[in-house]
Amino acid sequence: MKVWTKVKLTDRNKDVEVISKSLTNYLYEYGPIQNITRKYQIKEEDRKLLDQYTANRIAGILMLYLANDINRINDIVNKYNIPDGIIKEIIPELEGYIEK
C-alpha cells in the first residue's frame, strides 16, 4: 500500500541547488510577493521560511526530473491539481536577455 508522505532527499546536487535558489528569486523578487510582504508586514524570518520552502520544493521536483521519475512527478501533478476557480488562465511568462 502506498502512503503519501514528505521525505527529504539526501542526494546533493550543486546545480539543482543553484537553480532552485535562482528560480525562487525569479518567482518572488519583483512579483506581487513584494507588495504582499509590505502590505501585511510579513517579517523577514517568515519570508525566508517561505523562500526556503519554495526552493526545497523546486529542488525536489528537479531531482525527480533528473532521475526521470515521471511517475512521481505525475503523482504530484495529480494530487495538487488546482481547480479552475483559483487560477483562471495560465499565460507562460519569461524574462531574460534577447539578442537584438
C-alpha positions as CSV (number, residue, x, y, z in Angstrom):
1,M,0.0,0.0,0.0
2,K,1.3,3.4,-0.9
3,V,1.1,6.3,1.6
4,W,1.5,9.9,0.7
5,T,4.4,11.3,2.8
6,K,7.0,14.0,2.7
7,V,10.7,13.0,2.5
8,K,13.9,14.9,2.5
9,L,16.3,13.7,-0.2
10,T,19.9,13.1,1.0
11,D,21.4,13.4,-2.5
12,R,23.0,16.7,-3.1
13,N,23.4,18.3,-6.4
14,K,25.0,21.8,-6.6
15,D,23.5,22.6,-9.9
16,V,20.0,21.8,-8.5
17,E,20.7,24.0,-5.5
18,V,21.8,26.9,-7.7
19,I,18.8,26.5,-10.0
20,S,16.4,26.2,-7.1
21,K,17.6,29.4,-5.4
22,S,17.6,31.2,-8.7
23,L,14.1,30.1,-9.6
24,T,12.8,31.1,-6.1
25,N,14.2,34.6,-6.6
26,Y,12.9,34.7,-10.2
27,L,9.4,33.8,-8.9
28,Y,9.3,36.2,-6.0
29,E,11.8,39.0,-6.5
30,Y,9.7,41.5,-8.4
31,G,6.2,40.0,-8.3
32,P,3.3,40.5,-6.0
33,I,5.0,38.8,-3.1
34,Q,7.0,42.0,-2.5
35,N,3.8,44.0,-2.2
36,I,2.1,41.4,-0.1
37,T,5.2,41.3,2.2
38,R,5.0,45.1,2.7
39,K,1.2,45.3,2.9
40,Y,0.8,42.7,5.6
41,Q,4.2,43.5,7.3
42,I,5.4,39.9,6.9
43,K,8.6,39.5,9.0
44,E,11.9,38.8,7.3
45,E,12.2,35.5,9.1
46,D,8.8,34.4,7.7
47,R,9.7,35.5,4.2
48,K,13.0,33.5,4.5
49,L,10.9,30.5,5.6
50,L,8.7,30.8,2.5
51,D,11.7,31.2,0.2
52,Q,13.4,28.1,1.8
53,Y,10.2,26.1,1.4
54,T,9.8,27.1,-2.2
55,A,13.5,26.4,-3.0
56,N,13.2,22.9,-1.4
57,R,10.1,22.0,-3.4
58,I,11.7,23.2,-6.6
59,A,14.8,21.2,-5.8
60,G,12.7,18.1,-5.1
61,I,11.0,18.3,-8.5
62,L,14.2,19.0,-10.3
63,M,15.8,15.9,-8.6
64,L,12.8,13.8,-9.8
65,Y,13.2,15.2,-13.3
66,L,16.9,14.4,-13.4
67,A,16.1,10.9,-12.2
68,N,13.5,10.7,-15.0
69,D,10.9,9.7,-12.3
70,I,7.9,10.6,-14.3
71,N,5.5,8.5,-12.2
72,R,6.3,10.5,-9.0
73,I,6.1,13.8,-10.9
74,N,2.6,12.7,-12.2
75,D,1.6,11.8,-8.6
76,I,2.4,15.4,-7.5
77,V,0.6,16.9,-10.5
78,N,-2.5,14.8,-9.8
79,K,-2.5,15.5,-6.1
80,Y,-2.0,19.2,-6.4
81,N,-4.0,19.9,-9.5
82,I,-5.8,23.2,-8.7
83,P,-9.5,23.7,-9.5
84,D,-10.2,26.1,-12.3
85,G,-11.7,28.8,-10.0
86,I,-8.4,29.6,-8.2
87,I,-6.1,30.2,-11.2
88,K,-8.1,31.5,-14.2
89,E,-5.7,31.2,-17.1
90,I,-2.0,30.2,-17.4
91,I,0.0,32.6,-19.6
92,P,3.6,31.5,-19.9
93,E,5.9,34.3,-18.9
94,L,9.7,34.5,-19.2
95,E,12.3,37.1,-18.9
96,G,15.9,37.2,-20.0
97,Y,18.4,38.5,-22.4
98,I,17.3,38.7,-26.0
99,E,19.7,39.2,-28.9
100,K,18.8,42.2,-31.0
